[in-house]
Amino acid sequence: MVATMDPSSTQRIARTSLRNKFPCFVSVAVILGTLYVVSTTLPSHLNGVGLALFAGLAVACVARMRLTANGRSVESHFPAALAKHPDLLVAYNSLSHSLIEMSERSDEILRDAAAVRLAAIQEEMRTLAAGKVMFSGTEAWRTAYERVLRTPGLGRYFSVAWLRNEDYWRDAPGRHSMQLNYDLLQLGVRIERTLILNDFFWPPAATLPAKVICQWIEDQYKRGIVIRLIRESEIEHETEILSDFGIYGHRATGQLELDEQCRALRFTLDFTPQGVKLFEDRWQRLLLFAVSFRELLDRVAQGEGE
């Protein structure tokens, strides 16, 4: 015998469900109405702040609505701190609900594959939560790097470039990066660059680097970039400082790992104060081995005058 539900009971359950959600529906309606008022009455420069605040409240309200998953009532809760960040709150709820759906899947192979992927996701999220962003095997890092460098009020940019072939500065990404440097100079950013050169680019008996690179260095120097040089052989055992990295004001650092063909393997942006301090210390250690390009030009001039 198949059990049936009394129509009146079905209607009563539906009314109860709607009644539970009704306060949030009203709140969302009020918030949306307020959004309209904010956008039409606040000064234009405050619109973004007002809209972000009320959007956050709307998302928070919706997130607390009762949802039904496979016939069961699920209440969505979240840490209060996320209410200030609507984008993180959306991600939090999306991931939570996806995990709930995954728990309903019975296939063992699917669950095992999901566990492996989730372990990788958790590791990446721990890295992000620690204040670091890692880009592996992709040039996407250049977009984030440029955005950091264009931060208003940056003030300074310290760069260490370990040159191992000509593509470092001659390919399209290299030329774009140099143009970005020149744009920053126009905005008043102080740029200092230390170049680590091997014997091919800077022969031991030569005062100046080889012509193949000297013109590139001189162009930067004439534009106002402070250039220093180090022979790779002088620091080949200093593995910590023998690397490509940048210090972007007091906000972040970036470290670039390259293969033998100077192709990007990994780029790490570190937004922690500890990271900035670490690379500032490495920068100071490099300066102990470095000689300024201006000093080298003076030596050449003195040699010609004798």
Buried (B, 14 or more C-beta within 10 A) or exposed (E): EEEEEEEEEEEEEEEEEEEEEEEBEEBBEBBEEBBEEBEEEBEEEEBEEBBEBBBBBBBBBBBBBEBEEEEEEEEBEBEEEBBEBBEBBBEBBEEBBEEBEEEEEEEEEEEEEBEEEEEEEEEEEEEEEEBBBBBEEEEEBBEBBEEBBBEEEBEEBBBBBBBBBBBBBEEEEBEEBBEBBBEBBEEEBBBBBBBBBBEBBBBEEEEBBBEEBBEBBBEBBEEEBBBBBBBBEEBEEBEEBBBBBBBBBEBBBBBBEBEEEBEBEBBBBBBEEEBBEBBBEBBEBBBEBBEBBEEBBEEEEEEEEE
